[in-house]
Amino acid sequence: MAAQLGNYVLETATSPGTGGFTLNGAEANRRAFSTAFPNGGNVLYFADDGSQAEWGIGTLTVGTPSTLARSTVLGNTAGTKVALNFPGSVEVYNEIPAEMVAVLEQDGSLELAGSLTVKGKTLVQNVDDFSSQEAVPAVQADSRYLRLATGLANTDTAVNALWVDLTTENGFPRIGFAGANGTTYGAYGVAKVNALIGACIQNANPGIANAQAGTSLCVNPADGLPYLAYNGNTQIVALALDSAKVNKTDGAMSALTVSIGTGYFQMTNADAPGYATWYRPTGTATDGVLDIYSNVGDTKANVLRITADGGINILGSGTFQKSGSNVAFKSDLPSLPGGTLLTWTVDNVATETTLDLPQTFKNTPAVWCQDVSAVNVHYACIRNITTTNFQVQTGSNVTIPTLRFFAVGDLA
């Protein structure tokens, strides 16, 4: 907020030193700072004790008494911008310092070090030199000029002017841009574009061997498909959309073949037994023939690769699942000791039960179990394994209806 200026504001302060002024109230026939300005306001001040003076911008705190902080010292009679030491009584009044006064140059111009904000309307003269820095009045700027632009699509040049041509093509107005590089970029209206396309297609030889003059592009009203024709309605050849290949009414597909580089993709009729194939010619079995990518947050990542030898590689941190459950790979299985594998079931297994092995082992075997009950599945752990028995600890200390046990090792 700008520093404030009021009329007839004069008070005194007693022995402020270099601190803020504690105001003693308005002098005779003068006004107090608290009367002229709001609490917290920035105000211009002069302080004078008869032998030295200081001026600046203070912050007013209205109270009993009111105080004026010396927030910004603009100058003093000592030639510094530091608060003076006033040991006795000092007059404090509101006045504008010379540093805050705008002074006209001899030619009548005014130069400001800071910015200028005008809250009302500002009237300026018409511009006579558009290469100068003059302000343009509204009457001249009203819908008459374009803002200079750069980085235009396809042209990448600055726009100097927008033009509309209503004369050279009677009935077909053109709109265009004049670029800063001297090139004119124009566009015809829809009617003119249609007329030009029709003239080019119907009257120009397409340059194809054995093509007839007057070749045209037309639509067969019988099936709605595009054809090349000449001499009016004589058909040369149907274009790519053939009713034997694609049914345009419902999108059903009898066959689709797409070649992309050396790759090949084929699909058969979706309504009949068929197949879809994809291949990329390669001499190396481990080469990828199909890569699937994800794109999360504009970050592309290869997540799956099918190789020429039939391998399926899951890349990144994904998992291979069937019906929502992870599929275990050989590397996921625990390492088991060699020997004989025994399996048997036991009913109504209580926690802390010690069970005998079906046969005695030479060394401590590997033992594990599986809940095969027809009710809620529980978990159990095996501990204290010896060559002849082991102990079962059931989850939540429940009795499990049926457990299948497995033991593997060398028999005695």
Kinemage of the C-alpha trace (Angstrom):
@kinemage 1
@onewidth
@group {chain A} dominant
@subgroup {mainchain}
@vectorlist {calphas} color= white
{ca met a 1} P 0.000 0.000 0.000
{ca ala a 2} L 1.263 3.478 -0.853
{ca ala a 3} L 2.364 5.785 1.972
{ca gln a 4} L -0.426 8.187 2.959
{ca leu a 5} L -0.488 11.962 3.122
{ca gly a 6} L -2.871 14.062 5.246
{ca asn a 7} L -3.497 17.726 6.055
{ca tyr a 8} L -2.435 19.614 9.217
{ca val a 9} L -1.024 16.581 11.005
{ca leu a 10} L 1.478 17.538 13.762
{ca glu a 11} L 2.374 15.953 17.089
{ca thr a 12} L 5.389 15.794 19.390
{ca ala a 13} L 7.351 12.909 20.852
{ca thr a 14} L 9.574 12.969 23.939
{ca ser a 15} L 13.105 11.496 23.856
{ca pro a 16} L 12.502 8.739 21.252
{ca gly a 17} L 16.239 8.154 20.748
{ca thr a 18} L 16.580 5.990 17.662
{ca gly a 19} L 13.355 4.090 18.361
{ca gly a 20} L 9.787 4.663 17.317
{ca phe a 21} L 7.870 7.827 18.189
{ca thr a 22} L 5.448 7.698 21.119
{ca leu a 23} L 3.048 10.495 20.077
{ca asn a 24} L 1.897 13.054 22.640
{ca gly a 25} L -1.262 14.144 20.801
{ca ala a 26} L -2.068 16.883 18.274
{ca glu a 27} L -0.541 20.338 18.698
{ca ala a 28} L -2.833 23.374 18.865
{ca asn a 29} L -4.990 23.769 15.723
{ca arg a 30} L -3.474 20.602 14.210
{ca arg a 31} L -4.634 16.992 13.790
{ca ala a 32} L -3.273 13.828 15.349
{ca phe a 33} L -1.933 10.949 13.199
{ca ser a 34} L -4.665 8.687 14.698
{ca thr a 35} L -7.313 11.090 13.394
{ca ala a 36} L -5.932 11.360 9.864
{ca phe a 37} L -4.864 7.732 9.234
{ca pro a 38} L -6.061 4.184 10.007
{ca asn a 39} L -4.447 1.767 12.402
{ca gly a 40} L -1.573 -0.063 10.690
{ca gly a 41} L -1.403 2.517 7.893
{ca asn a 42} L 1.848 3.513 6.197
{ca val a 43} L 2.308 7.277 6.522
{ca leu a 44} L 4.915 9.807 5.448
{ca tyr a 45} L 6.648 11.574 8.309
{ca phe a 46} L 9.158 14.304 9.132
{ca ala a 47} L 10.837 14.476 12.550
{ca asp a 48} L 12.621 17.721 13.569
{ca asp a 49} L 14.110 18.715 16.973
{ca gly a 50} L 15.446 22.108 15.781
{ca ser a 51} L 19.016 20.887 15.191
{ca gln a 52} L 18.521 17.817 13.033
{ca ala a 53} L 15.720 16.308 10.954
{ca glu a 54} L 14.713 12.942 9.453
{ca trp a 55} L 12.084 11.899 6.917
{ca gly a 56} L 10.664 8.597 5.820
{ca ile a 57} L 7.725 6.182 5.939
{ca gly a 58} L 6.327 5.080 9.284
{ca thr a 59} L 3.793 2.482 10.435
{ca leu a 60} L 1.033 3.859 12.675
{ca thr a 61} L -0.336 1.965 15.650
{ca val a 62} L -3.431 3.699 17.032
{ca gly a 63} L -3.785 3.514 20.792
{ca thr a 64} L -3.371 5.411 24.057
{ca pro a 65} L -0.861 6.673 23.300
{ca ser a 66} L -0.439 6.090 19.538
{ca thr a 67} L 2.985 5.141 18.201
{ca leu a 68} L 4.713 5.603 14.856
{ca ala a 69} L 7.414 3.077 13.929
{ca arg a 70} L 10.240 4.425 11.729
{ca ser a 71} L 9.804 1.628 9.122
{ca thr a 72} L 11.757 3.151 6.223
{ca val a 73} L 14.151 6.085 6.623
{ca leu a 74} L 14.384 7.890 3.261
{ca gly a 75} L 16.921 10.466 4.430
{ca asn a 76} L 18.142 12.827 7.146
{ca thr a 77} L 20.232 15.922 7.642
{ca ala a 78} L 23.252 13.729 8.389
{ca gly a 79} L 23.143 12.506 4.799
{ca thr a 80} L 22.327 8.888 5.697
{ca lys a 81} L 19.283 6.628 5.674
{ca val a 82} L 19.705 5.587 9.291
{ca ala a 83} L 17.373 6.617 12.120
{ca leu a 84} L 18.756 9.671 13.991
{ca asn a 85} L 19.095 9.837 17.767
{ca phe a 86} L 16.599 12.375 19.161
{ca pro a 87} L 17.520 12.853 22.856
{ca gly a 88} L 14.788 15.395 23.662
{ca ser a 89} L 11.475 16.675 22.394
{ca val a 90} L 10.907 16.348 18.636
{ca glu a 91} L 8.107 17.493 16.328
{ca val a 92} L 6.644 14.749 14.138
{ca tyr a 93} L 4.472 15.840 11.230
{ca asn a 94} L 3.080 14.503 7.970
{ca glu a 95} L 4.643 15.865 4.770
{ca ile a 96} L 5.818 14.492 1.449
{ca pro a 97} L 9.615 14.151 1.027
{ca ala a 98} L 11.254 15.284 -2.198
{ca glu a 99} L 12.161 11.649 -2.961
{ca met a 100} L 8.451 10.896 -3.348
{ca val a 101} L 7.594 13.792 -5.702
{ca ala a 102} L 7.327 13.210 -9.476
{ca val a 103} L 9.020 16.099 -11.337
{ca leu a 104} L 8.457 16.877 -15.016
{ca glu a 105} L 11.392 17.090 -17.394
{ca gln a 106} L 12.041 20.418 -19.187
{ca asp a 107} L 10.265 19.050 -22.289
{ca gly a 108} L 7.170 18.232 -20.235
{ca ser a 109} L 7.776 14.468 -20.111
{ca leu a 110} L 7.711 12.400 -16.946
{ca glu a 111} L 9.994 9.440 -16.263
{ca leu a 112} L 9.159 7.000 -13.477
{ca ala a 113} L 11.553 4.502 -11.939
{ca gly a 114} L 8.697 2.189 -10.945
{ca ser a 115} L 5.454 1.072 -12.563
{ca leu a 116} L 2.348 3.231 -13.042
{ca thr a 117} L -1.141 2.012 -12.135
{ca val a 118} L -4.118 4.005 -13.416
{ca lys a 119} L -7.471 3.098 -11.897
{ca gly a 120} L -9.501 5.348 -14.155
{ca lys a 121} L -9.600 5.628 -17.959
{ca thr a 122} L -6.521 6.870 -19.793
{ca leu a 123} L -6.907 8.751 -23.070
{ca val a 124} L -4.142 8.484 -25.672
{ca gln a 125} L -3.719 9.974 -29.144
{ca asn a 126} L -3.951 7.940 -32.345
{ca val a 127} L -0.746 6.141 -33.304
{ca asp a 128} L 1.090 7.477 -36.369
{ca asp a 129} L 4.104 5.152 -36.165
{ca phe a 130} L 3.278 1.498 -35.516
{ca ser a 131} L 6.973 0.584 -35.253
{ca ser a 132} L 7.292 2.778 -32.148
{ca gln a 133} L 6.441 2.044 -28.516
{ca glu a 134} L 3.334 4.245 -28.541
{ca ala a 135} L 0.166 3.122 -26.789
{ca val a 136} L -2.614 2.206 -29.216
{ca pro a 137} L -6.049 3.720 -28.438
{ca ala a 138} L -9.100 1.471 -28.394
{ca val a 139} L -10.597 3.132 -31.472
{ca gln a 140} L -7.611 2.005 -33.555
{ca ala a 141} L -7.120 -1.410 -31.954
{ca asp a 142} L -10.778 -2.463 -32.112
{ca ser a 143} L -10.839 -5.773 -34.072
{ca arg a 144} L -8.084 -4.621 -36.438
{ca tyr a 145} L -4.918 -6.406 -35.372
{ca leu a 146} L -3.584 -9.895 -34.647
{ca arg a 147} L -1.169 -10.846 -31.944
{ca leu a 148} L 2.165 -12.019 -33.364
{ca ala a 149} L 2.391 -15.819 -33.127
{ca thr a 150} L 5.165 -18.355 -33.548
{ca gly a 151} L 5.404 -22.116 -33.773
{ca leu a 152} L 2.472 -22.594 -36.128
{ca ala a 153} L 1.724 -26.172 -37.190
{ca asn a 154} L 3.173 -27.061 -40.618
{ca thr a 155} L 4.675 -23.596 -41.201
{ca asp a 156} L 6.660 -22.757 -38.081
{ca thr a 157} L 6.814 -19.098 -38.995
{ca ala a 158} L 5.538 -15.912 -37.386
{ca val a 159} L 2.254 -14.468 -38.643
{ca asn a 160} L 2.428 -10.895 -39.881
{ca ala a 161} L -1.115 -10.501 -41.189
{ca leu a 162} L -4.446 -12.255 -41.648
{ca trp a 163} L -6.108 -11.683 -44.982
{ca val a 164} L -9.446 -12.468 -46.598
{ca asp a 165} L -9.675 -12.524 -50.420
{ca leu a 166} L -13.154 -11.818 -51.793
{ca thr a 167} L -12.193 -10.772 -55.318
{ca thr a 168} L -9.784 -13.120 -57.134
{ca glu a 169} L -12.093 -16.141 -56.805
{ca asn a 170} L -15.566 -14.777 -57.258
{ca gly a 171} L -17.964 -16.628 -55.001
{ca phe a 172} L -15.158 -18.574 -53.335
{ca pro a 173} L -13.600 -16.406 -50.584
{ca arg a 174} L -10.141 -17.390 -49.382
{ca ile a 175} L -8.661 -16.903 -45.927
{ca gly a 176} L -4.940 -16.969 -45.329
{ca phe a 177} L -1.912 -15.726 -43.409
{ca ala a 178} L 1.107 -13.737 -44.517
{ca gly a 179} L 4.169 -15.134 -42.782
{ca ala a 180} L 7.172 -13.207 -41.537
{ca asn a 181} L 9.299 -15.206 -43.989
{ca gly a 182} L 7.455 -13.607 -46.922
{ca thr a 183} L 5.410 -16.730 -47.723
{ca thr a 184} L 1.641 -16.570 -48.073
{ca tyr a 185} L -0.352 -19.424 -46.563
{ca gly a 186} L -3.910 -19.530 -47.863
{ca ala a 187} L -6.913 -21.828 -47.700
{ca tyr a 188} L -9.956 -21.990 -49.924
{ca gly a 189} L -13.485 -22.187 -48.607
{ca val a 190} L -15.373 -25.505 -48.625
{ca ala a 191} L -17.152 -24.808 -51.928
{ca lys a 192} L -13.916 -23.987 -53.701
{ca val a 193} L -12.156 -27.057 -52.272
{ca asn a 194} L -14.954 -29.305 -53.515
{ca ala a 195} L -14.819 -27.707 -56.953
{ca leu a 196} L -11.038 -28.095 -57.200
{ca ile a 197} L -11.086 -31.730 -56.047
{ca gly a 198} L -13.820 -32.559 -58.532
{ca ala a 199} L -11.910 -30.917 -61.374
{ca cys a 200} L -8.657 -32.723 -60.497
{ca ile a 201} L -10.254 -36.170 -60.160
{ca gln a 202} L -12.525 -35.971 -63.203
{ca asn a 203} L -10.248 -34.313 -65.728
{ca ala a 204} L -6.702 -35.397 -64.916
{ca asn a 205} L -5.102 -38.607 -66.089
{ca pro a 206} L -3.902 -40.258 -62.851
{ca gly a 207} L -0.624 -41.349 -64.468
{ca ile a 208} L -1.350 -45.081 -64.106
{ca ala a 209} L -0.340 -47.310 -66.990
{ca asn a 210} L -3.273 -47.958 -69.375
{ca ala a 211} L -5.538 -45.671 -67.375
{ca gln a 212} L -8.267 -43.924 -69.330
{ca ala a 213} L -8.399 -40.132 -69.559
{ca gly a 214} L -11.217 -38.649 -67.527
{ca thr a 215} L -10.830 -41.140 -64.671
{ca ser a 216} L -13.045 -40.190 -61.710
{ca leu a 217} L -13.801 -41.258 -58.163
{ca cys a 218} L -17.418 -42.147 -57.610
{ca val a 219} L -19.707 -43.937 -55.160
{ca asn a 220} L -21.901 -46.762 -56.388
{ca pro a 221} L -25.439 -46.038 -55.136
{ca ala a 222} L -26.204 -49.764 -55.142
{ca asp a 223} L -23.787 -50.661 -52.366
{ca gly a 224} L -22.420 -47.333 -51.155
{ca leu a 225} L -18.822 -48.351 -51.909
{ca pro a 226} L -16.243 -46.188 -53.725
{ca tyr a 227} L -15.128 -47.077 -57.257
{ca leu a 228} L -12.807 -45.688 -59.899
{ca ala a 229} L -14.639 -45.022 -63.153
{ca tyr a 230} L -14.214 -43.193 -66.436
{ca asn a 231} L -16.576 -41.684 -69.024
{ca gly a 232} L -19.259 -41.181 -66.461
{ca asn a 233} L -20.456 -44.486 -64.975
{ca thr a 234} L -18.160 -47.091 -66.581
{ca gln a 235} L -16.518 -48.912 -63.664
{ca ile a 236} L -12.770 -49.548 -63.733
{ca val a 237} L -12.209 -51.167 -60.343
{ca ala a 238} L -13.674 -51.136 -56.863
{ca leu a 239} L -11.461 -49.627 -54.182
{ca ala a 240} L -10.107 -51.465 -51.143
{ca leu a 241} L -13.462 -51.841 -49.350
{ca asp a 242} L -14.888 -55.008 -50.925
{ca ser a 243} L -18.117 -56.488 -49.622
{ca ala a 244} L -16.494 -59.927 -49.782
{ca lys a 245} L -13.962 -58.766 -47.216
{ca val a 246} L -15.731 -56.332 -44.896
{ca asn a 247} L -19.396 -55.898 -44.162
{ca lys a 248} L -19.674 -52.173 -43.508
{ca thr a 249} L -23.135 -52.357 -41.927
{ca asp a 250} L -22.240 -54.321 -38.808
{ca gly a 251} L -18.453 -54.584 -38.971
{ca ala a 252} L -18.404 -58.408 -39.208
{ca met a 253} L -15.123 -59.592 -40.703
{ca ser a 254} L -14.744 -62.506 -43.073
{ca ala a 255} L -10.993 -62.036 -43.426
{ca leu a 256} L -8.392 -59.427 -42.612
{ca thr a 257} L -4.721 -59.518 -43.516
{ca val a 258} L -2.309 -56.812 -42.422
{ca ser a 259} L 1.354 -56.631 -43.360
{ca ile a 260} L 3.542 -54.362 -41.227
{ca gly a 261} L 7.128 -54.318 -42.400
{ca thr a 262} L 8.200 -57.970 -42.362
{ca gly a 263} L 5.426 -58.839 -39.889
{ca tyr a 264} L 2.122 -60.457 -40.869
{ca phe a 265} L -1.254 -60.535 -39.096
{ca gln a 266} L -4.323 -62.476 -40.221
{ca met a 267} L -7.812 -62.943 -38.793
{ca thr a 268} L -10.685 -65.056 -40.077
{ca asn a 269} L -14.443 -64.690 -39.855
{ca ala a 270} L -15.472 -64.114 -36.254
{ca asp a 271} L -18.773 -65.975 -36.875
{ca ala a 272} L -17.109 -69.189 -38.095
{ca pro a 273} L -14.424 -71.537 -36.737
{ca gly a 274} L -11.102 -70.030 -37.680
{ca tyr a 275} L -7.859 -68.705 -36.414
{ca ala a 276} L -5.726 -65.626 -35.967
{ca thr a 277} L -2.035 -65.707 -36.743
{ca trp a 278} L 0.917 -63.402 -36.376
{ca tyr a 279} L 4.450 -64.008 -37.498
{ca arg a 280} L 7.704 -62.198 -38.144
{ca pro a 281} L 10.223 -63.997 -40.370
{ca thr a 282} L 13.370 -64.754 -38.368
{ca gly a 283} L 16.229 -67.237 -38.353
{ca thr a 284} L 16.676 -67.213 -34.559
{ca ala a 285} L 14.307 -69.242 -32.370
{ca thr a 286} L 14.550 -66.841 -29.416
{ca asp a 287} L 13.672 -63.744 -31.445
{ca gly a 288} L 10.471 -62.043 -30.379
{ca val a 289} L 7.568 -62.386 -32.829
{ca leu a 290} L 5.057 -60.491 -30.671
{ca asp a 291} L 5.799 -57.845 -28.037
{ca ile a 292} L 3.069 -56.414 -25.833
{ca tyr a 293} L 3.670 -53.026 -24.220
{ca ser a 294} L 1.969 -51.113 -21.434
{ca asn a 295} L 1.734 -47.343 -21.278
{ca val a 296} L 1.234 -46.046 -17.724
{ca gly a 297} L 1.644 -42.315 -17.218
{ca asp a 298} L 3.194 -41.941 -20.701
{ca thr a 299} L 5.900 -44.483 -19.773
{ca lys a 300} L 6.049 -47.339 -22.290
{ca ala a 301} L 7.289 -50.710 -21.039
{ca asn a 302} L 7.622 -54.130 -22.702
{ca val a 303} L 5.584 -56.483 -20.438
{ca leu a 304} L 5.238 -59.663 -22.533
{ca arg a 305} L 7.204 -61.291 -25.383
{ca ile a 306} L 6.325 -64.408 -27.365
{ca thr a 307} L 9.386 -65.834 -29.110
{ca ala a 308} L 9.692 -67.806 -32.331
{ca asp a 309} L 10.261 -71.074 -30.430
{ca gly a 310} L 6.984 -70.719 -28.535
{ca gly a 311} L 8.453 -69.269 -25.350
{ca ile a 312} L 6.402 -66.799 -23.314
{ca asn a 313} L 8.510 -64.293 -21.397
{ca ile a 314} L 6.957 -62.106 -18.711
{ca leu a 315} L 9.072 -58.991 -18.451
{ca gly a 316} L 9.262 -56.562 -15.552
{ca ser a 317} L 7.633 -57.355 -12.197
{ca gly a 318} L 4.397 -58.938 -13.492
{ca thr a 319} L 3.128 -62.441 -12.686
{ca phe a 320} L 1.763 -65.301 -14.813
{ca gln a 321} L -1.750 -66.272 -13.678
{ca lys a 322} L -4.506 -68.750 -14.450
{ca ser a 323} L -8.059 -67.871 -13.380
{ca gly a 324} L -6.673 -65.145 -11.119
{ca ser a 325} L -4.156 -67.351 -9.312
{ca asn a 326} L -0.393 -67.180 -9.795
{ca val a 327} L 1.219 -70.069 -11.651
{ca ala a 328} L 4.309 -71.498 -9.936
{ca phe a 329} L 7.447 -71.953 -11.997
{ca lys a 330} L 10.109 -74.565 -11.422
{ca ser a 331} L 12.334 -71.952 -9.827
{ca asp a 332} L 9.560 -71.216 -7.295
{ca leu a 333} L 9.473 -74.808 -5.970
{ca pro a 334} L 11.506 -75.717 -2.874
{ca ser a 335} L 14.570 -77.876 -3.241
{ca leu a 336} L 13.776 -81.396 -1.921
{ca pro a 337} L 16.180 -84.135 -0.947
{ca gly a 338} L 16.315 -87.216 -3.155
{ca gly a 339} L 14.914 -90.582 -2.140
{ca thr a 340} L 11.479 -92.134 -1.739
{ca leu a 341} L 8.273 -90.082 -1.570
{ca leu a 342} L 5.604 -91.376 0.814
{ca thr a 343} L 2.084 -89.965 1.059
{ca trp a 344} L -0.802 -90.844 3.418
{ca thr a 345} L -3.833 -89.228 5.095
{ca val a 346} L -4.797 -88.882 8.748
{ca asp a 347} L -8.272 -87.899 10.063
{ca asn a 348} L -9.104 -85.614 13.007
{ca val a 349} L -5.652 -84.245 13.599
{ca ala a 350} L -5.506 -82.217 16.832
{ca thr a 351} L -2.835 -79.655 17.584
{ca glu a 352} L 0.385 -80.833 19.223
{ca thr a 353} L -0.280 -84.356 17.956
{ca thr a 354} L 2.762 -86.612 17.419
{ca leu a 355} L 2.350 -88.894 14.381
{ca asp a 356} L 4.453 -91.825 13.271
{ca leu a 357} L 5.968 -91.983 9.820
{ca pro a 358} L 4.687 -94.914 7.704
{ca gln a 359} L 8.259 -96.190 7.404
{ca thr a 360} L 11.562 -95.466 9.105
{ca phe a 361} L 14.084 -93.259 7.301
{ca lys a 362} L 17.889 -93.385 7.454
{ca asn a 363} L 18.099 -89.652 7.997
{ca thr a 364} L 15.596 -86.954 8.929
{ca pro a 365} L 13.197 -86.699 5.933
{ca ala a 366} L 11.397 -83.656 4.545
{ca val a 367} L 7.755 -83.688 5.733
{ca trp a 368} L 4.868 -81.440 4.763
{ca cys a 369} L 1.054 -81.591 4.699
{ca gln a 370} L -2.074 -80.458 2.865
{ca asp a 371} L -5.578 -79.839 4.250
{ca val a 372} L -7.940 -81.962 2.097
{ca ser a 373} L -10.986 -81.574 4.328
{ca ala a 374} L -14.361 -80.909 2.738
{ca val a 375} L -14.935 -78.018 5.196
{ca asn a 376} L -13.104 -74.763 5.830
{ca val a 377} L -9.416 -75.031 5.053
{ca his a 378} L -6.956 -74.597 7.932
{ca tyr a 379} L -3.226 -74.478 8.033
{ca ala a 380} L -0.798 -76.638 9.936
{ca cys a 381} L 2.930 -76.768 10.382
{ca ile a 382} L 5.291 -79.725 10.899
{ca arg a 383} L 8.010 -79.663 13.552
{ca asn a 384} L 10.239 -81.914 15.655
{ca ile a 385} L 10.825 -84.299 12.754
{ca thr a 386} L 12.827 -87.482 13.466
{ca thr a 387} L 13.482 -90.580 11.382
{ca thr a 388} L 10.323 -92.232 12.836
{ca asn a 389} L 7.817 -89.500 13.757
{ca phe a 390} L 6.963 -85.793 13.787
{ca gln a 391} L 4.671 -83.299 15.530
{ca val a 392} L 1.754 -81.311 14.011
{ca gln a 393} L 0.866 -77.764 15.138
{ca thr a 394} L -2.547 -76.675 13.763
{ca gly a 395} L -3.602 -73.106 13.137
{ca ser a 396} L -5.719 -71.581 15.949
{ca asn a 397} L -5.281 -74.947 17.760
{ca val a 398} L -8.253 -76.455 15.871
{ca thr a 399} L -8.736 -80.123 15.010
{ca ile a 400} L -8.453 -80.588 11.246
{ca pro a 401} L -10.778 -83.241 9.761
{ca thr a 402} L -8.341 -84.644 7.199
{ca leu a 403} L -4.678 -83.940 6.432
{ca arg a 404} L -2.604 -85.476 3.644
{ca phe a 405} L 1.065 -85.866 4.569
{ca phe a 406} L 4.116 -86.162 2.356
{ca ala a 407} L 7.569 -87.361 3.357
{ca val a 408} L 10.632 -87.726 1.156
{ca gly a 409} L 14.057 -89.189 1.958
{ca asp a 410} L 16.091 -92.374 2.004
{ca leu a 411} L 14.336 -95.285 3.720
{ca ala a 412} L 16.138 -97.325 6.369
